[in-house]
Amino acid sequence: MKFLLIIFILVFNSCMSKEITIHAKPGGKYILSQGVVEYQINIVGNGSEKAPFYIQGDKTVLSGNSYIKMSSTASNIILKDITFRNNKISYKNSTSLLEIGNSKKSTVNNITLENINFVFNDKSFLDKDKETQFHWINVFGNNVIIKGCSFEGKRNRLPIIHINSNFNNIIVENNTFKNVPSRVGEALEAVRIGLADGDSNALIKNNTFENYFGDSETVSIKANGVTVDHNKFINSRSGVSLRSSNNSTITNNIFTTTVSPIRVAGKNHIIKGNTFNTDSGNISVIVMLGGKNYEQVDNLQIESNIYNKEPTLNFIEMPDNNMLPTNIKFSGNSFNGKYIVSKVRVTPNSSAVNISRTVLGEGKLRKDGSKTYSIKL
């Protein structure tokens, strides 16, 4: 009887959820427990630039109702070598599994997330929309680096990574995002930057997005000044959407069997050095007509891109969005090793194109009331 009681206590303790507060200090280190645990971790305090504070897993798997929250004043902290698995948390308790700061007023600075792996493969999960929503990472801070992490199988509402506008020097690099199924209601981007509320110089670089179908915008840019460079999009529903953005750059990315590689709204964007490998159709860049929902496209540079099929420029006209794009510039693009000389020329003595209704033609009406157009370059 005593032996059974001991076993019961051990099992009970292993299943209990535990709250932990970690006090960061310059040069310090906190090692998390081995094995599968359920912790709610609050991080307070600071490291220093020369002596950051380390929080490190030791074959640690945070499951169930586990999350990590950094205070709004945390700085100089490195978090690494942790796995989140099959987590279900309340958005009221934490907006994400890993919350970096908690408001637009946060002064969080100099945070590195490295080799943190997120996986969800719980087949019993029931999506209840907002009731079961949370991000995996939510960033309110400056000088935040997310690198060498993997994200797989997210199924609930809200993006895997949300980066809030008006914070500087956020880098997302060398990560993998994969095997995310389609979701009714969408709202499941891999990376979303901003909410049409400001600027960001965020850099999304050297990441791989594979078998990603969670949203019509795998990388959704809703801030000004973002760079998306040297990423791979493989067998996915979409690539990069400049949804509500100006002055952003999409360069040197490879889109392979991606249905909607690049979608554009706004001004002063550069699309350069990208490779479009399509297995059906030949969509590469989609330009949204401006109006109620989308800012008019102006001064768009499409330069030095490589196409494996004869390229087209595609357009979508949503209801109440009928402002035609202006000043589209084509240069140095190639198809089958030959430079493309655009046949579309309606602005005399200029490389810029102002698209007219005559050039667009009739278009095709879709069930949602929008129209699509396609012209050969």
C-alpha positions in Angstrom: 0.0 0.0 0.0 2.8 2.4 0.9 4.6 1.5 -2.4 1.4 2.3 -4.4 1.1 5.6 -2.6 4.6 6.6 -3.5 4.0 5.8 -7.2 0.8 7.9 -7.1 2.6 10.9 -5.6 5.3 10.7 -8.2 2.8 10.4 -11.1 0.7 13.2 -9.7 3.7 15.5 -9.3 4.9 14.8 -12.8 1.5 15.9 -14.2 1.2 19.1 -12.2 1.6 22.5 -13.8 4.3 24.6 -12.2 4.8 28.3 -12.1 8.4 29.5 -12.2 9.9 33.0 -12.0 13.4 33.3 -13.3 15.4 36.4 -12.2 17.9 37.3 -14.9 21.3 38.7 -13.9 24.4 39.5 -15.9 26.5 36.4 -16.7 24.0 34.0 -15.1 22.4 30.8 -16.4 19.3 28.9 -15.7 19.0 25.2 -16.8 15.5 23.9 -17.3 14.6 20.3 -16.1 15.0 17.3 -18.3 12.0 15.5 -19.7 8.4 16.4 -20.4 7.2 19.2 -18.1 4.4 21.7 -17.8 5.7 25.1 -16.7 4.5 28.7 -16.8 7.7 30.6 -16.8 8.0 34.3 -16.1 11.3 36.0 -16.8 12.2 39.2 -15.1 15.5 41.1 -14.7 18.3 41.7 -17.2 21.6 40.4 -18.4 24.1 42.8 -19.9 25.5 43.3 -23.4 28.8 41.8 -22.4 27.4 39.2 -20.1 23.9 38.1 -21.3 21.7 35.8 -19.1 21.2 32.3 -20.5 18.1 30.2 -20.2 18.7 26.8 -21.6 16.8 23.5 -21.9 18.3 20.1 -21.1 16.3 17.9 -23.4 13.4 19.9 -22.0 9.9 19.5 -23.6 7.3 22.0 -22.5 3.9 20.5 -23.0 0.2 21.2 -22.3 -0.4 24.5 -20.6 3.2 25.7 -20.8 4.4 29.1 -21.9 7.2 31.5 -21.3 6.7 35.3 -20.8 9.4 37.9 -20.7 8.7 41.1 -18.8 8.3 44.3 -20.7 11.6 45.5 -19.4 13.7 42.4 -20.0 17.0 42.7 -21.9 20.2 40.8 -22.9 18.7 37.4 -22.6 19.5 34.3 -24.6 16.9 31.5 -24.6 17.8 28.2 -26.4 17.5 24.4 -26.7 13.8 24.0 -25.8 10.9 22.1 -27.4 7.2 23.1 -27.2 4.9 20.1 -28.0 1.2 19.9 -28.3 0.5 23.0 -26.3 -3.0 24.4 -25.5 -3.0 27.6 -23.5 -5.5 30.4 -22.7 -4.9 33.6 -24.7 -6.0 35.5 -21.5 -3.0 34.0 -19.7 -0.5 34.5 -22.5 -0.9 35.7 -26.1 1.7 33.2 -27.2 3.8 30.2 -26.1 6.7 32.6 -26.0 5.8 36.2 -25.3 8.6 38.8 -25.7 7.2 41.8 -23.9 3.5 42.5 -23.7 2.6 45.9 -25.1 3.6 48.7 -27.5 5.3 50.4 -24.5 7.7 47.5 -23.9 11.4 48.4 -23.6 12.5 44.8 -24.2 15.9 44.8 -25.9 18.5 42.4 -27.2 16.8 39.0 -27.0 18.0 35.9 -28.9 15.8 32.8 -29.4 17.9 29.9 -30.7 17.1 26.2 -31.4 13.6 26.3 -30.0 11.4 23.8 -31.6 7.6 23.9 -31.8 5.5 21.0 -32.9 1.8 20.2 -32.8 0.6 16.8 -33.9 -2.4 16.3 -31.6 -5.1 14.7 -33.8 -7.7 15.2 -31.1 -7.5 19.0 -31.3 -10.8 20.8 -31.8 -10.4 24.3 -33.4 -12.8 26.7 -31.7 -11.6 29.8 -33.5 -10.9 32.7 -31.0 -11.5 30.4 -28.1 -8.5 28.3 -28.9 -6.3 31.0 -30.5 -2.7 32.0 -29.6 0.6 32.7 -31.4 3.6 30.6 -30.9 5.9 33.7 -30.7 4.7 37.3 -30.1 7.4 40.1 -30.3 7.2 43.5 -28.6 10.8 44.5 -28.5 13.9 45.8 -30.2 16.9 43.9 -31.4 15.3 40.5 -31.2 16.8 37.5 -33.2 14.9 34.3 -33.9 17.3 31.8 -35.4 17.7 28.1 -36.0 14.2 27.2 -34.8 11.6 24.9 -36.3 7.8 25.3 -36.4 5.6 22.4 -37.5 1.9 21.6 -37.6 0.2 24.6 -36.1 -3.5 24.4 -36.6 -5.1 27.0 -34.4 -5.9 30.6 -35.1 -3.2 33.4 -35.2 0.2 33.5 -36.8 3.2 31.4 -35.7 5.3 34.5 -35.3 3.8 38.0 -34.9 6.2 41.0 -34.9 4.6 44.2 -33.8 5.2 47.4 -35.7 7.5 50.3 -34.5 10.2 48.1 -33.0 13.6 48.0 -34.6 16.0 45.3 -35.7 14.0 42.1 -35.6 15.6 39.3 -37.5 14.0 35.9 -38.3 16.7 33.7 -39.9 17.6 30.1 -40.7 14.3 28.7 -39.4 11.9 26.1 -40.9 8.1 26.4 -41.1 6.4 23.2 -42.4 3.4 21.0 -42.6 0.7 23.5 -41.7 -2.7 22.4 -43.1 -5.4 24.8 -44.5 -7.7 26.3 -41.9 -11.3 27.5 -42.2 -11.1 31.2 -41.5 -7.4 31.3 -42.3 -5.6 33.8 -39.9 -2.7 31.3 -39.7 0.3 33.1 -41.3 3.8 31.8 -40.7 5.1 35.3 -40.1 3.1 38.5 -39.8 4.7 41.9 -39.3 2.5 44.7 -38.1 -1.2 45.4 -38.2 -1.2 48.3 -40.7 0.0 50.5 -37.8 3.5 51.7 -38.4 7.0 50.9 -39.6 9.4 48.0 -39.2 12.8 47.3 -40.5 12.4 43.6 -39.8 14.5 41.1 -41.8 13.1 37.7 -42.8 16.1 35.8 -44.2 17.3 32.3 -45.1 14.1 30.5 -43.9 12.4 27.6 -45.5 8.6 27.4 -45.7 7.4 24.0 -46.9 3.9 22.4 -47.2 2.4 25.6 -45.8 -1.3 26.0 -46.4 -2.6 27.8 -43.3 -3.3 31.1 -45.0 -3.4 33.0 -48.3 -0.4 35.0 -46.9 2.4 32.8 -45.6 4.5 35.9 -44.9 2.2 38.8 -44.3 3.7 42.3 -44.3 1.5 44.9 -42.7 4.3 47.4 -41.9 6.6 49.7 -43.9 10.2 49.0 -44.6 10.4 45.2 -44.3 13.0 43.0 -46.1 12.3 39.4 -47.2 15.5 37.9 -48.6 17.0 34.5 -49.6 14.0 32.4 -48.4 12.6 29.2 -49.9 8.9 28.6 -50.4 8.2 25.0 -51.4 4.9 23.4 -52.2 2.9 26.0 -50.4 -0.3 28.0 -50.9 1.4 31.3 -50.9 4.6 33.2 -50.4 4.9 36.9 -49.5 2.1 39.4 -49.3 2.8 43.1 -49.1 -0.7 43.5 -47.6 -0.5 46.9 -46.1 3.1 48.1 -46.7 5.3 50.7 -48.4 9.0 50.7 -49.1 9.5 47.0 -48.7 12.0 44.7 -50.5 11.5 41.1 -51.7 14.9 39.8 -53.0 16.6 36.5 -53.9 13.8 34.2 -52.8 13.0 30.9 -54.5 9.4 30.0 -55.0 8.8 26.3 -56.0 5.3 25.0 -56.7 3.9 28.0 -54.8 0.4 29.0 -56.0 0.6 32.7 -55.2 4.3 33.6 -54.8 4.2 37.4 -54.3 1.2 39.7 -53.8 1.6 43.5 -53.8 -0.2 46.6 -52.6 1.3 49.9 -51.7 4.2 52.1 -52.9 7.9 52.0 -53.6 8.5 48.2 -53.4 11.4 46.3 -55.0 11.0 42.7 -56.2 14.5 41.7 -57.4 16.5 38.5 -58.0 13.8 36.0 -57.2 13.3 32.7 -58.9 9.9 31.4 -59.8 9.7 27.6 -60.4 6.0 26.8 -61.2 4.7 23.4 -62.1 1.3 24.6 -63.4 0.2 28.1 -64.5 2.7 30.9 -64.5 1.7 33.2 -61.7 4.6 35.0 -60.1 3.6 38.5 -59.1 0.0 39.6 -58.3 -0.8 43.3 -58.1 -3.8 44.4 -56.2 -5.9 47.3 -57.5 -6.2 50.0 -54.9 -9.2 51.4 -53.1 -11.1 50.6 -49.9 -9.0 47.6 -48.8 -5.7 48.0 -50.6 -3.4 51.0 -51.2 -2.8 51.8 -54.8 0.4 50.3 -56.3 2.9 52.9 -57.4 6.6 52.8 -58.2 6.9 49.1 -58.2 10.3 47.7 -59.5 10.3 44.1 -60.9 14.0 43.5 -61.7 16.4 40.7 -62.5 14.0 37.9 -61.6 14.2 34.4 -63.2 11.2 32.5 -64.5 10.9 28.8 -65.6 7.7 29.6 -67.6 6.8 32.5 -69.8 5.9 35.1 -67.1 2.7 37.0 -66.7 1.8 40.0 -64.5 -1.4 39.3 -62.7 -4.0 41.6 -61.1 -6.9 41.2 -58.7 -9.7 43.8 -58.5 -11.7 43.4 -55.3 -15.1 45.2 -55.0 -14.5 48.9 -54.2 -10.9 48.6 -55.2 -10.5 49.9 -58.8 -7.5 52.2 -58.7 -5.0 51.0 -61.4 -1.3 50.7 -60.6 1.1 53.3 -61.8 4.8 53.4 -62.5 5.6 49.6 -62.8 9.2 49.2 -63.9 10.5 46.0 -65.5 14.2 45.4 -66.1 16.7 42.5 -66.4 14.1 39.7 -65.9 14.8 36.4 -67.8 12.9 33.4 -69.1 14.8 30.3 -70.3 18.1 32.2 -70.1 16.9 35.1 -72.2 16.2 38.6 -71.1 12.5 39.6 -71.3 11.7 42.7 -73.2 8.3 43.8 -71.9 5.6 44.1 -74.5 3.5 46.3 -72.3 4.4 50.0 -73.0 1.9 52.7 -72.5 4.2 55.4 -71.1 6.2 56.9 -74.0 10.0 57.1 -73.6 10.0 55.5 -70.2 10.6 52.0 -68.7 7.7 52.6 -66.4 4.3 51.2 -67.1 0.9 52.7 -66.2 -1.6 49.9 -66.6 -4.8 50.9 -68.4 -8.2 49.2 -68.7 -7.4 48.5 -72.4 -4.3 46.6 -71.4 -6.1 44.7 -68.6 -8.9 43.5 -70.9 -12.1 41.9 -69.7 -10.8 39.8 -66.9 -12.5 36.8 -65.1 -15.2 37.2 -62.5 -14.8 35.1 -59.4 -17.5 33.9 -56.9 -16.5 36.5 -54.3 -17.2 39.3 -56.8 -13.6 40.1 -57.5 -12.0 40.0 -61.0 -8.7 38.6 -62.0 -6.5 39.8 -65.0 -3.4 38.5 -66.5 -1.1 40.0 -69.1 2.1 38.6 -70.7 5.2 40.6 -69.9 
